[in-house]
Amino acid sequence: MTKITSKENRKTVWFSIIFSLLFFIALGSFMIYIFYKMWLNGKVENKTYLMLIFGLLVYFIGFSFAKSYIKNTPKIILDFEKIIIKNKTYYWKDIQNVKMTGKKGFGLFSYQMEVTTLEFQNKITEYIFDDMYSNSWEIKSFIKQIVVDKKDKFEISTNQTNKKDIEKEHFEEFKGSPFFSFRGIMMWSLILFFLFMTFSPLRKISYFNALKFFIPFGLFWFAFNAYCMHYFELSKNYFLVRNHYFWWIKDIYKNSEIEIIVYESQGKQPNSLRIITKNYRRKLYPAGTLNNRKWLEMKTELERKNIEVRNECI
């Protein structure tokens, strides 16, 4: 009998746990240390106690994040009859509703993440967070085929698209300017400013020291912003993802293999496009050069190709 076992996305989970703990512990400890030094010197006022309170609050936030990551990565085992989530067993015959895509808040600040939602009898609901498992696509495909479509066997699609398949296609581009969009201006204005400061006779440090600072910072700033500059091409049969500066990026999707496209954004990040295929593999593409008009034009054209679009940010 086919059985699927979850594989925790350890790089994502453990990096997030360790980073959040170290960051919040360091920040909280710094605040408490300031309070302690002021208390030793007899400089404590009513407002000084805010440092102690905020320090403890930061500790709480850090441990809450760690707890959320651990809580939301239980071991999952699926077969044709049931799903086992940690130490709880649910039978497919008791399921009432399945939502293969959608968002749910994660952690203390409800960071929105893609989930699979399983609703069972007695109003029991379980969520599987996509990013917590490296094989979440396999889990979702199994649920879709066996539980939703009620197939007798589980199959993994291995469809691959050859770049030669798109040579005769006519593509419509959806892109902004890598120089004059907000993202482009933000990137190049800071790079040009540091170039000016590096070669300016008014600089107060040596030319060599100026270059030592500018080169690593400039490369990081360029790479970070260039990664956020994807653009898209759409034809009758294919959807392409390109990048303004990383010219070698050319991800090809058959329109017929796309389950849903999601427009999303988190906090101060640029608007991004998430592609979820019918076998539930997924990838996120930040696209900071597109204005709202282009996003909406692309949504219209995608829907004309019978591709579902979930707009969460435009």
TAGI-V386323 format. One record per residue. N is the residue number from 1. RES is the residue in one small letter. PHI is phi in radians with two decimals (NA if undefined). PSI is psi in radians with two decimals (NA if undefined). NEAR is the number of other C-alpha atoms within 10 Angstrom. Layout:
n=N res=RES phi=PHI psi=PSI near=NEAR
n=N res=RES phi=PHI psi=PSI near=NEAR
This chain:
n=1 res=m phi=NA psi=2.34 near=6
n=2 res=t phi=-1.13 psi=2.35 near=9
n=3 res=k phi=-2.40 psi=2.34 near=13
n=4 res=i phi=-1.96 psi=2.28 near=15
n=5 res=t phi=-2.04 psi=2.36 near=16
n=6 res=s phi=-1.17 psi=2.60 near=19
n=7 res=k phi=-2.12 psi=1.95 near=17
n=8 res=e phi=-1.07 psi=2.42 near=19
n=9 res=n phi=-1.39 psi=1.37 near=16
n=10 res=r phi=-1.06 psi=-0.62 near=13
n=11 res=k phi=-1.07 psi=-0.79 near=11
n=12 res=t phi=-1.22 psi=-0.85 near=14
n=13 res=v phi=-1.16 psi=-0.94 near=19
n=14 res=w phi=-1.26 psi=-0.60 near=15
n=15 res=f phi=-1.09 psi=-0.76 near=11
n=16 res=s phi=-1.12 psi=-0.73 near=15
n=17 res=i phi=-1.11 psi=-0.89 near=19
n=18 res=i phi=-1.16 psi=-0.78 near=12
n=19 res=f phi=-1.10 psi=-0.83 near=14
n=20 res=s phi=-1.12 psi=-0.72 near=18
n=21 res=l phi=-1.11 psi=-0.86 near=20
n=22 res=l phi=-1.10 psi=-0.75 near=14
n=23 res=f phi=-1.11 psi=-0.87 near=14
n=24 res=f phi=-1.26 psi=-0.59 near=21
n=25 res=i phi=-1.15 psi=-0.75 near=20
n=26 res=a phi=-1.11 psi=-0.78 near=15
n=27 res=l phi=-1.15 psi=-0.78 near=18
n=28 res=g phi=-1.11 psi=-0.72 near=23
n=29 res=s phi=-1.13 psi=-0.66 near=17
n=30 res=f phi=-1.10 psi=-0.75 near=15
n=31 res=m phi=-1.13 psi=-0.76 near=19
n=32 res=i phi=-1.17 psi=-0.62 near=20
n=33 res=y phi=-1.10 psi=-0.73 near=15
n=34 res=i phi=-1.07 psi=-0.78 near=14
n=35 res=f phi=-1.04 psi=-0.76 near=20
n=36 res=y phi=-1.10 psi=-0.74 near=18
n=37 res=k phi=-1.12 psi=-0.72 near=12
n=38 res=m phi=-1.19 psi=-0.63 near=14
n=39 res=w phi=-1.17 psi=-0.70 near=14
n=40 res=l phi=-1.12 psi=-0.62 near=9
n=41 res=n phi=-1.52 psi=0.08 near=8
n=42 res=g phi=1.19 psi=0.50 near=9
n=43 res=k phi=-1.86 psi=0.42 near=11
n=44 res=v phi=-1.37 psi=2.20 near=14
n=45 res=e phi=-2.09 psi=3.05 near=10
n=46 res=n phi=-1.02 psi=-0.73 near=6
n=47 res=k phi=-1.24 psi=-0.34 near=8
n=48 res=t phi=-1.13 psi=-0.55 near=15
n=49 res=y phi=-1.14 psi=-0.28 near=15
n=50 res=l phi=-1.09 psi=-0.59 near=14
n=51 res=m phi=-1.09 psi=-0.74 near=18
n=52 res=l phi=-1.14 psi=-0.78 near=20
n=53 res=i phi=-1.11 psi=-0.80 near=14
n=54 res=f phi=-1.15 psi=-0.64 near=15
n=55 res=g phi=-1.06 psi=-0.80 near=23
n=56 res=l phi=-1.16 psi=-0.63 near=19
n=57 res=l phi=-1.12 psi=-0.69 near=13
n=58 res=v phi=-1.14 psi=-0.70 near=21
n=59 res=y phi=-0.98 psi=-0.81 near=19
n=60 res=f phi=-1.06 psi=-0.76 near=14
n=61 res=i phi=-1.09 psi=-0.77 near=19
n=62 res=g phi=-1.05 psi=-0.84 near=23
n=63 res=f phi=-1.23 psi=-0.49 near=15
n=64 res=s phi=-1.16 psi=-0.72 near=18
n=65 res=f phi=-1.07 psi=-0.83 near=20
n=66 res=a phi=-1.06 psi=-0.74 near=19
n=67 res=k phi=-1.09 psi=-0.69 near=14
n=68 res=s phi=-1.11 psi=-0.73 near=14
n=69 res=y phi=-1.15 psi=-0.73 near=18
n=70 res=i phi=-1.20 psi=-0.74 near=14
n=71 res=k phi=-1.11 psi=-0.62 near=11
n=72 res=n phi=-1.68 psi=0.32 near=16
n=73 res=t phi=-2.22 psi=0.88 near=22
n=74 res=p phi=-1.22 psi=2.71 near=18
n=75 res=k phi=-1.20 psi=2.38 near=14
n=76 res=i phi=-2.18 psi=2.30 near=20
n=77 res=i phi=-2.23 psi=2.27 near=17
n=78 res=l phi=-2.16 psi=2.51 near=21
n=79 res=d phi=-2.48 psi=-2.95 near=17
n=80 res=f phi=-1.23 psi=-0.27 near=20
n=81 res=e phi=-1.87 psi=-0.50 near=13
n=82 res=k phi=-2.72 psi=2.99 near=17
n=83 res=i phi=-2.29 psi=2.34 near=19
n=84 res=i phi=-1.94 psi=2.07 near=16
n=85 res=i phi=-2.00 psi=1.89 near=18
n=86 res=k phi=1.05 psi=-1.90 near=12
n=87 res=n phi=-2.00 psi=0.30 near=8
n=88 res=k phi=-1.91 psi=2.35 near=8
n=89 res=t phi=-1.95 psi=2.25 near=13
n=90 res=y phi=-2.17 psi=2.42 near=17
n=91 res=y phi=-1.74 psi=2.44 near=15
n=92 res=w phi=-1.08 psi=-0.47 near=19
n=93 res=k phi=-1.16 psi=-0.29 near=11
n=94 res=d phi=-1.71 psi=0.02 near=12
n=95 res=i phi=-1.36 psi=2.48 near=18
n=96 res=q phi=-1.98 psi=-0.48 near=14
n=97 res=n phi=-2.75 psi=2.52 near=14
n=98 res=v phi=-2.30 psi=2.26 near=16
n=99 res=k phi=-2.05 psi=1.94 near=14
n=100 res=m phi=-1.32 psi=-0.47 near=18
n=101 res=t phi=-2.31 psi=2.85 near=17
n=102 res=g phi=2.50 psi=2.97 near=13
n=103 res=k phi=-1.98 psi=2.63 near=14
n=104 res=k phi=-2.55 psi=2.51 near=17
n=105 res=g phi=-1.15 psi=2.42 near=13
n=106 res=f phi=-2.12 psi=2.26 near=16
n=107 res=g phi=1.42 psi=-3.03 near=17
n=108 res=l phi=-1.07 psi=-0.62 near=12
n=109 res=f phi=-1.78 psi=0.25 near=10
n=110 res=s phi=0.93 psi=0.87 near=9
n=111 res=y phi=-1.09 psi=2.15 near=12
n=112 res=q phi=-1.34 psi=2.16 near=15
n=113 res=m phi=-2.29 psi=2.68 near=15
n=114 res=e phi=-1.22 psi=2.39 near=17
n=115 res=v phi=-2.42 psi=2.78 near=22
n=116 res=t phi=-1.78 psi=2.27 near=20
n=117 res=t phi=-1.92 psi=2.18 near=19
n=118 res=l phi=-2.03 psi=2.08 near=18
n=119 res=e phi=-1.92 psi=2.10 near=16
n=120 res=f phi=-1.89 psi=3.11 near=18
n=121 res=q phi=-1.08 psi=2.84 near=13
n=122 res=n phi=1.11 psi=0.45 near=9
n=123 res=k phi=1.03 psi=0.60 near=7
n=124 res=i phi=-1.61 psi=2.21 near=11
n=125 res=t phi=-2.18 psi=2.31 near=14
n=126 res=e phi=-2.11 psi=2.49 near=13
n=127 res=y phi=-2.08 psi=2.39 near=15
n=128 res=i phi=-2.01 psi=1.94 near=22
n=129 res=f phi=-1.40 psi=2.12 near=19
n=130 res=d phi=-0.97 psi=-0.82 near=22
n=131 res=d phi=-1.26 psi=-0.16 near=18
n=132 res=m phi=-1.46 psi=-0.20 near=23
n=133 res=y phi=-2.29 psi=2.29 near=24
n=134 res=s phi=-1.23 psi=-0.40 near=16
n=135 res=n phi=-1.94 psi=0.57 near=19
n=136 res=s phi=-1.07 psi=-0.56 near=24
n=137 res=w phi=-1.07 psi=-0.65 near=19
n=138 res=e phi=-1.23 psi=-0.70 near=19
n=139 res=i phi=-1.07 psi=-0.81 near=23
n=140 res=k phi=-1.17 psi=-0.70 near=22
n=141 res=s phi=-1.09 psi=-0.71 near=22
n=142 res=f phi=-1.09 psi=-0.81 near=26
n=143 res=i phi=-1.09 psi=-0.74 near=23
n=144 res=k phi=-1.10 psi=-0.82 near=20
n=145 res=q phi=-1.28 psi=-0.81 near=17
n=146 res=i phi=-1.50 psi=-0.69 near=19
n=147 res=v phi=-1.61 psi=-0.83 near=19
n=148 res=v phi=-1.40 psi=-0.92 near=16
n=149 res=d phi=-1.51 psi=-0.19 near=10
n=150 res=k phi=0.97 psi=0.79 near=12
n=151 res=k phi=-1.39 psi=2.79 near=13
n=152 res=d phi=-1.49 psi=-0.31 near=10
n=153 res=k phi=-2.53 psi=2.77 near=11
n=154 res=f phi=-1.78 psi=2.23 near=16
n=155 res=e phi=-2.20 psi=2.49 near=13
n=156 res=i phi=-1.84 psi=2.11 near=10
n=157 res=s phi=-1.32 psi=2.36 near=9
n=158 res=t phi=-2.14 psi=0.54 near=7
n=159 res=n phi=-1.09 psi=2.26 near=9
n=160 res=q phi=-2.20 psi=2.54 near=9
n=161 res=t phi=-1.88 psi=2.26 near=13
n=162 res=n phi=-1.54 psi=2.46 near=9
n=163 res=k phi=-1.08 psi=-0.42 near=10
n=164 res=k phi=-1.22 psi=-0.37 near=7
n=165 res=d phi=-1.16 psi=-0.34 near=11
n=166 res=i phi=-1.78 psi=0.03 near=17
n=167 res=e phi=-1.10 psi=-0.56 near=9
n=168 res=k phi=-1.67 psi=0.10 near=7
n=169 res=e phi=-1.47 psi=2.59 near=12
n=170 res=h phi=-1.80 psi=2.09 near=13
n=171 res=f phi=-1.89 psi=2.48 near=17
n=172 res=e phi=-1.80 psi=2.26 near=15
n=173 res=e phi=-1.59 psi=2.51 near=14
n=174 res=f phi=-2.22 psi=1.75 near=18
n=175 res=k phi=-2.64 psi=2.81 near=22
n=176 res=g phi=-2.03 psi=-2.98 near=21
n=177 res=s phi=-1.55 psi=2.27 near=17
n=178 res=p phi=-1.30 psi=-0.09 near=23
n=179 res=f phi=-1.97 psi=-0.71 near=15
n=180 res=f phi=-1.89 psi=0.02 near=12
n=181 res=s phi=-1.28 psi=2.93 near=16
n=182 res=f phi=-1.01 psi=-0.76 near=15
n=183 res=r phi=-1.12 psi=-0.72 near=21
n=184 res=g phi=-1.15 psi=-0.76 near=20
n=185 res=i phi=-1.10 psi=-0.73 near=14
n=186 res=m phi=-1.10 psi=-0.70 near=14
n=187 res=m phi=-1.21 psi=-0.96 near=20
n=188 res=w phi=-1.30 psi=-0.53 near=18
n=189 res=s phi=-1.13 psi=-0.72 near=12
n=190 res=l phi=-1.24 psi=-0.68 near=14
n=191 res=i phi=-1.11 psi=-0.77 near=19
n=192 res=l phi=-1.16 psi=-0.62 near=12
n=193 res=f phi=-1.09 psi=-0.79 near=10
n=194 res=f phi=-1.24 psi=-0.54 near=19
n=195 res=l phi=-1.09 psi=-0.77 near=16
n=196 res=f phi=-1.07 psi=-0.78 near=13
n=197 res=m phi=-1.16 psi=-0.55 near=17
n=198 res=t phi=-1.21 psi=-0.75 near=22
n=199 res=f phi=-1.70 psi=0.01 near=12
n=200 res=s phi=-1.29 psi=2.42 near=11
n=201 res=p phi=-1.19 psi=-0.20 near=11
n=202 res=l phi=-1.48 psi=-0.10 near=9
n=203 res=r phi=-1.10 psi=2.58 near=12
n=204 res=k phi=-1.76 psi=0.01 near=10
n=205 res=i phi=-2.11 psi=2.89 near=10
n=206 res=s phi=-1.15 psi=2.75 near=11
n=207 res=y phi=-1.01 psi=-0.72 near=14
n=208 res=f phi=-1.12 psi=-0.78 near=10
n=209 res=n phi=-1.16 psi=-0.60 near=10
n=210 res=a phi=-1.12 psi=-0.74 near=17
n=211 res=l phi=-1.16 psi=-0.66 near=17
n=212 res=k phi=-1.05 psi=-0.59 near=12
n=213 res=f phi=-1.41 psi=-0.78 near=12
n=214 res=f phi=-1.21 psi=-0.76 near=17
n=215 res=i phi=-1.03 psi=-0.95 near=14
n=216 res=p phi=-1.14 psi=-0.68 near=11
n=217 res=f phi=-1.15 psi=-0.76 near=14
n=218 res=g phi=-1.10 psi=-0.72 near=19
n=219 res=l phi=-1.13 psi=-0.75 near=11
n=220 res=f phi=-1.11 psi=-0.80 near=12
n=221 res=w phi=-1.11 psi=-0.71 near=16
n=222 res=f phi=-1.14 psi=-0.86 near=17
n=223 res=a phi=-1.09 psi=-0.73 near=14
n=224 res=f phi=-1.09 psi=-0.82 near=12
n=225 res=n phi=-1.32 psi=-0.62 near=20
n=226 res=a phi=-1.11 psi=-0.65 near=21
n=227 res=y phi=-1.06 psi=-0.48 near=16
n=228 res=c phi=-1.53 psi=0.24 near=22
n=229 res=m phi=-2.08 psi=0.91 near=27
n=230 res=h phi=-1.35 psi=2.72 near=25
n=231 res=y phi=-2.46 psi=3.05 near=23
n=232 res=f phi=-2.36 psi=2.65 near=21
n=233 res=e phi=-2.32 psi=2.41 near=17
n=234 res=l phi=-2.29 psi=2.30 near=22
n=235 res=s phi=-2.17 psi=-2.99 near=18
n=236 res=k phi=-1.09 psi=-0.59 near=15
n=237 res=n phi=-2.08 psi=-0.24 near=16
n=238 res=y phi=-2.37 psi=2.70 near=21
n=239 res=f phi=-2.20 psi=2.16 near=20
n=240 res=l phi=-1.97 psi=2.54 near=20
n=241 res=v phi=-2.07 psi=2.17 near=17
n=242 res=r phi=-2.18 psi=3.05 near=20
n=243 res=n phi=-2.35 psi=2.43 near=22
n=244 res=h phi=-1.06 psi=-0.65 near=20
n=245 res=y phi=-1.91 psi=-0.62 near=16
n=246 res=f phi=-1.56 psi=1.41 near=13
n=247 res=w phi=-1.13 psi=-0.35 near=8
n=248 res=w phi=-1.34 psi=-0.23 near=9
n=249 res=i phi=-1.31 psi=2.15 near=13
n=250 res=k phi=-2.69 psi=1.42 near=13
n=251 res=d phi=-1.53 psi=2.26 near=13
n=252 res=i phi=-2.02 psi=2.28 near=18
n=253 res=y phi=-2.22 psi=2.36 near=18
n=254 res=k phi=-1.31 psi=2.36 near=18
n=255 res=n phi=-0.99 psi=-0.65 near=20
n=256 res=s phi=-1.22 psi=-0.26 near=14
n=257 res=e phi=-1.76 psi=0.05 near=16
n=258 res=i phi=-1.60 psi=2.15 near=21
n=259 res=e phi=-1.37 psi=-0.84 near=20
n=260 res=i phi=-2.81 psi=2.62 near=19
n=261 res=i phi=-2.02 psi=2.34 near=20
n=262 res=v phi=-2.05 psi=2.22 near=20
n=263 res=y phi=-1.57 psi=2.11 near=20
n=264 res=e phi=-2.54 psi=2.86 near=20
n=265 res=s phi=-2.71 psi=2.57 near=16
n=266 res=q phi=-2.21 psi=2.05 near=12
n=267 res=g phi=1.05 psi=-2.21 near=7
n=268 res=k phi=-1.58 psi=0.11 near=6
n=269 res=q phi=-1.26 psi=2.72 near=12
n=270 res=p phi=-1.20 psi=2.78 near=19
n=271 res=n phi=-1.03 psi=2.44 near=23
n=272 res=s phi=-2.28 psi=2.79 near=22
n=273 res=l phi=-2.04 psi=2.18 near=24
n=274 res=r phi=-1.88 psi=2.21 near=17
n=275 res=i phi=-1.80 psi=2.21 near=20
n=276 res=i phi=-2.08 psi=2.06 near=19
n=277 res=t phi=-1.48 psi=3.03 near=19
n=278 res=k phi=-1.19 psi=-0.36 near=17
n=279 res=n phi=-1.67 psi=0.21 near=22
n=280 res=y phi=1.19 psi=0.37 near=24
n=281 res=r phi=-1.29 psi=2.61 near=17
n=282 res=r phi=-2.48 psi=2.68 near=18
n=283 res=k phi=-2.70 psi=2.51 near=10
n=284 res=l phi=-1.91 psi=2.35 near=14
n=285 res=y phi=-2.20 psi=1.80 near=22
n=286 res=p phi=-1.11 psi=2.41 near=23
n=287 res=a phi=-2.42 psi=1.31 near=27
n=288 res=g phi=-1.33 psi=-0.11 near=25
n=289 res=t phi=-1.62 psi=-0.26 near=25
n=290 res=l phi=-1.37 psi=2.31 near=25
n=291 res=n phi=-1.50 psi=3.00 near=17
n=292 res=n phi=-1.04 psi=-0.63 near=12
n=293 res=r phi=-1.08 psi=-0.75 near=10
n=294 res=k phi=-1.15 psi=-0.70 near=15
n=295 res=w phi=-1.04 psi=-0.78 near=19
n=296 res=l phi=-1.24 psi=-0.63 near=14
n=297 res=e phi=-1.07 psi=-0.76 near=11
n=298 res=m phi=-1.14 psi=-0.67 near=20
n=299 res=k phi=-1.03 psi=-0.77 near=20
n=300 res=t phi=-1.06 psi=-0.79 near=14
n=301 res=e phi=-1.20 psi=-0.65 near=15
n=302 res=l phi=-1.10 psi=-0.76 near=19
n=303 res=e phi=-1.17 psi=-0.52 near=11
n=304 res=r phi=-1.16 psi=-0.44 near=11
n=305 res=k phi=-1.60 psi=0.23 near=16
n=306 res=n phi=1.12 psi=0.57 near=14
n=307 res=i phi=-1.81 psi=2.15 near=18
n=308 res=e phi=-1.25 psi=2.38 near=15
n=309 res=v phi=-2.18 psi=2.21 near=19
n=310 res=r phi=-1.87 psi=1.95 near=15
n=311 res=n phi=-1.68 psi=1.95 near=14
n=312 res=e phi=-1.93 psi=-0.04 near=11
n=313 res=c phi=-2.47 psi=-0.26 near=12
n=314 res=i phi=-1.66 psi=NA near=12
